[in-house]
Every structure is written in structure tokens, then in C-alpha cells.
Amino acid sequence: MNADDVDAAKTAMLAALTPAVRALPAEADWAVPAGPLEWSCRETAAHIAHDLMAYATQLTARAADTYLPLDLTIRPEATPAQILQIAATSADLLSIALRSATPDARAWHWGPTDPSGFAALGVNEILIHTSDICAGLAIDWFPPPPLCAAVLSRLFPYAPPGDPADVLLWCTGRIALPDHPRRTSWTLRAAGD
């Protein structure tokens, strides 16, 4: 996976959520739980931004053995539209970091992780949490199957066969599949070559 995949995931996120920030401008609308999560839609959008920023920072710094002690703080007065803009900007920063990284670059994500691993992590965060927010806001949206298939291949090699969007949601504990109950925990594989 690469920066183009992060860009495509960001575009999908914006296509799904931009109409929601225009149609539902009141802050209370984003205070509802994001699908199966305990976080609100607002908190989940901020989480997307945080993780993408962290991945960009890790990769740019080539942090070798731990996560850098940094957190993204979004001010309480930020509107849903502003938080979505911050998430999109964080995706752009990850894309820039990926485009500037050499293929042999490594940074910490529970082990030495290459640029494709950070791209997959970013796409995964965008897709699953956009799905969570859409569920909370009653928006009919599913992650794009080609991006889901790429994430599954890179991060979830044990994934069962099936529709890539459904399988990704199953791998991350969002839904059950036929013959596969909903998961309560999971492991993804970003580190390693």
C-alpha cells in the first residue's frame, strides 16, 4: 500500500462525511455514539486525525523503538466540519511522509514497520472509523472494497474469504459474518517486511 491509497481513503471519507457536516451542523448531532464504539462521532473523527498524525510523525522521525510522546489535541470549540478538515489534513501529512520515505525506511509500530505498513494502518483507520461515524449518523456507507482488500492483504493475513468490506469490518470487531461471530479483540500485522 502507498500514499495513493491513503489519498483514496481520504477522498472516500470526505465524500461520506462532508454532506453530514453540512446537513447536521449542530454540535449535538456529532455527540451520538459512533456505531458500535463508546466514542462519539466527534471523538472518533478526532481519533482518525490523531492516528494519522502519529503515523506521519513516526515515519518521518524514523522512530526506532517506541511511539514518540505526542498527542494531537483538538480544541473543544472545534466544529465537526473543522475536525473533519483536521482529519483530512492529517491524511495529507501521512501521504507526504509516505511519498518522501524510501522503501527501506522503518519506524516503530509494535516493531519495525515499512512505509506500506504505515499506509495500510492509515487506510484502515480511515475506513473503519468512517464506517463507525456513518453508522452513528445513520448514513448508508460501506468502505470501498478495493481499499478493504488491500488492507486485509497487508494487515490481516488470516482474514477469511468474502466481501472485502464485510471482512474488514469483521476483522476489526464491527460485525459478525456467517460462521464467524463478532470479534471482541484482534491483532493486525503492520511490522515486518
Disulfide bonds with the S-S distance in Angstrom:
none
